[in-house]
Amino acid sequence: MKNWKKLGEGPIALALFSAFFSKYYLDNHQIAAQRPSPRVTRASADFQANSLRRFHFGFQHALADMLWIELLQKASHKPLSRDEVSWEYAQLNGVISLDHKFARAYPFGAAFLSVFRRDRLGAQLILEKWTRYDPYNWRTHYMLGYHYFFEQKKYEEASRCMLKAASLPNAPPWLTALGIRLISETGAYFSALQVATDLYPSISEEEGKYRLKKRIRSLRFTLVKSAWERALKKFPMNQGRKPASTEEIVPLVKAELSELQTAMQSIHIHPDLEDLFREPFRFQYNPKLGKIDFNHHFDAKELTELEDTGIYRME
């Protein structure tokens, strides 16, 4: 027993044991990942992260790198079909537990969980940890506030996060105004567009890129349509009557679109997305119905995709 204890305290034995533990863990995780829909609960994901944190034996950074690589190789783009956390969340939670300075895991991981896996709870937990580990970074609170508002409809929590972000050093000057605009749906759509374009360069699979492009296109459509609808709402306030034709609201529409274009300058557009951001969406005012209609000859299916994909669906 003494000899075993003495041997166990040596660096070689420690390295061998750590390597064995790592191999055992990853092998078992690989088996789970190969099942069509591995069941992951928050409790099991937390247990896994706690185990890694307690038994990494000084190899936490190597283990974190291995988990990250496995995540990138095996991540699924299919939305969750039940109210659980995803396998991808369990991986990210493990990475962060081993190395909370693994900066890329937070923004990429949360956006991936939210956009592709529809794992709203997992994304929230990742972002909440980011604010705890990096509390003086305005971006951490901004991302969490966006998620609260847009994905979970938790408006009070979202407001607190946005105000916190705006109060921190180096916060961009437009953040306070954006935080106020998040009270409206339009602000949520704009923030969704920012997150989607930030996520695009990190996606390598063609399926993922295709689905993300559909989301971006739909969000742009909604933002332009919202500009027309705001102009239609303002016209009676200015003129004391309803407009008689499309031409009468065009000046107000131009002002709304100019404001939107100014806000768009804060978005970094990947070269693959430039055509999407140049696509013209034309609308017109329908005096009989008193509403804005789409002035394009798209079939019903494509129009439905444009109206719904940006927020509710990723298919």
N, C-alpha and C positions, 0 to 999 in steps of 0.2 A: 504493500500500500504506500509505504514511504517512497519507494522508487517510482511508482506510478505518479504520485503527487509531484515528485521532483521533476519527472519527465513532462508532466502536464503544465508545469510552470515555464517551460522553455519556449522560446520564440518559434522554433520549428514545429513543435506539437501544436502550438496555438494557431499557426498558419494553416497546418494541415486540417485541424478541426474546423476552422473557419471556412476553408475551401470545401470541405465535405458538407458542411451545413448549407453553404451557398448552392452547391450542386443539387443537394437533396431538395431544397426549397424550389429552385427553378424548374427542376424536373417535374415535380408535383404540380407546379403552376402551369407548366406546358400541357400536361394532361388535361387539366381543367379548362384551359383555353381552347382545346380542340373540340370540346363538346359544343353542340349547336347553340345552346343558350345556358351557359353556366350560371347557376343561381348565386347571387351575391347579396348578402344583407349588410347593412351598415355595421352591425355587431361583428360579423366575420371579417369585414374589411379593417375595422379598428383593431381587432385581435391580431390580425396579420401584421399591421403596422407596429403595434406595441411589441410583438415578438421580435421583429427586425431591429427595433430600437434597443432592445435589451440584449440581444445575442449577436450583434454584428462583429464583436471581438476586434474592433479597431479597423475593420474593412468596410466601414459604412459608405465611403465614397465609391468604392469599386462596386459594391452591391447596388447602390443607387444608379450607377451607370448601366449596370446589367438590366435592371428593371426598366429603365428608360428605353433602352434598345429593344427589349421585348415588347414594350408598349407600342413603339413605332412600327414594329414588324407585324403585330397581330391585332391592332385596334380595329374594331368594327365600325361601320358607318350606319348600321341599322338602328332605328330608334328603339328604345326600351318598350316592351309590350306590357310591363307590369310596374307597379309602384315599388321599385327597389333601386339600389344603386348599381352601377355598372361595374363590370370587370375592369374597365379602364380607370374608374375611380379608385378601385382597390390598388391598382398599380401606382397611380399618382400619389395616393396616400402613403404608400410604402416609400416611394422616392423622397417625398417631403419629410417623412419621419426620420429617414436616414440622414438626409442633408437638407436642412431647411433653407440653405442658401442656393439651392438649385433653382436659379431664378426663372429659367425657361418653363419649368413645370407649371407655374401658376397661370400666367395669361394664356399660354397655348392650351394647357390642360383644361382650364375652365371653359374656354371657348369651344374646344372640341366636344366636351361632355354636353354642353348646352345645345350647340348647333346640330351635331350629328347624332349623338346618342339620346338626346332629349332627357338627359339625366340632370334635372334641375337641382335636386338635392345635393348630388355629388359636386356639381359646379359651385353651389353655394358654400359647401364645406371647404373646398379648396381655396376659394376666394377669402373666406373668413380667416383661414390660417395665414394667408398672405398678408392681410392687414395686421395680424398679431405679430408676425415675424418682421414686417417692414412697415411699422406704423407711421413713419414720417415721409413716406412716399405717396404723393397725391394720387398716383395712378392706381394704387391698390384699393383705395377707398372709392375712386371713380368707377372701377370695374365692378366692385361689389354693389355699389349703388345702382349701376345700370342693370345688373342681374336681378336685384330685388324688384326694380320697377318693371322691367320689360318681361322677364321670364316668370316672375312669381307674383306680380301685382301687389307687392308689399310696399305701398306708397310711403308710409311713415318712415320705415327703415331706409328706403331709397333716399328720401329727403335728407335724413341725417348724414348719410354717407357722402352725398354730393356737397353739402355744406362743409363737412369735414375736409374733403378733398380741396375745395376752393380756398380753405384757410391755411393750407400747408405751403411751405416754401417751394418756389419754382412752378407752382400751378399755373397753367396758361390763363391769360386774361379772359378768354371766352368761357371758362368753366362755370363761373357763377351764372352767367346768362343761360348757359346750356342746362344747368341744374334747375333753373326756374322753368325753362321750356319743357323739361321732362315731366312737368305736371300735366302736359297735354300729350295726346297720342303722337303728334307730329314729332316731338322731341324723342320719343321712344323709337320711332322708325329711323330717325337720323342716327341715333346711337347704335341701333342694330346694324345699320350700313357701315359705320365705322368699325365695329367689331368684325363683321364679315370680311371687309377688305383687309384688315390686319391679319386675319387668320389665313387668307388665301395663299400667301407665299410659303406657308408651312405645310401645305397639303401636297403630297406627291402623287397619290393615286388619281387616275383619270376620273373614276366615278365620283370621288369626293370633290374634285374641281368642278365637274359638271353640275353637281347638285348645289354647290356654293354659288356658282354663276347664276343659276336660276333664282336663288334667294336674293342675290344682289340686284338682279334685273327687276324682280318684283318689288323690292324696297324702293328703287328709283321711281318706278311707276307710281307707287303709292305716294311718295313725296311730291311728285309733280301734280298728281291729282289733288292732293291736299292743298297745294298752292292755289289751284283753280277754285276749290271749294271755299277757301278763306276769302278769296277775292269776291266770290258770289255773296258771301255773308256780309262783307263790308259795304257792298254797293248800296243796299237800302239805307244803311246808316249815313252814308254820304249824300245820297240823292233823295231819300225819302220815298222811294218807290222801288219796285222790282225792275231788273233790266229787261229790255225788250228784245235784245239780241246779243249774240256772242261779242260783237264788236264793242259794245258798251262797257263790258267788263275787262277788255284786253289791257287797258292801262294799269288797272289794279293787279291783273295777273302778272304783268311784266315786273312790277315792283316786288311781288311775292317771289317770283322766280329769281330775281336779282339777289334777294336776301338769301335764298337757298344756295345759289351759286357761290356766294361769299362764304357761306358755312362749309361748302364742299371743298374749299381750298385747304381746310385743315386735314383732309383725308389723303393719305398716300396711296395713289392708284397704281397697282401693278400693271406692267405693259400688256399682260393678257386681258386686262379688264378695261382698257381704254375705249374699245368699241362699245362696250356696254354703257359707259358713261357718256358717250356721244349719241346714243340712240335717241331719236326724237319721239316723244309721246305727245300726240295731239288730242286735244279735248275741245268740246264745244258746249255751249249753254243751250239747254232744251227749254224754251219758254213755256211749252204746254205742261211739262212735268215739274218745271221749276228746279231743275237739278243739272249737274254736270254729267255729260255723256262722253264716252271714249270715241274718238273720231278716227278709228283705225278699222280696217277690214280683217280682223282676226276671227277665227272660228271660236265657238263657245268654249271649247276645251282650253285653248291658249289664253283666252281672256280670264277664265277661272283660275288658271295657274298664276297669271300676273297678279290677280287680286288676292290670292290666298297663300301662295308659297312663301312669301317674305316673312310671315309671322307664324302661321299655324302648321304648315306642312313642309317637309323636306323631300317628299317623293318626287 
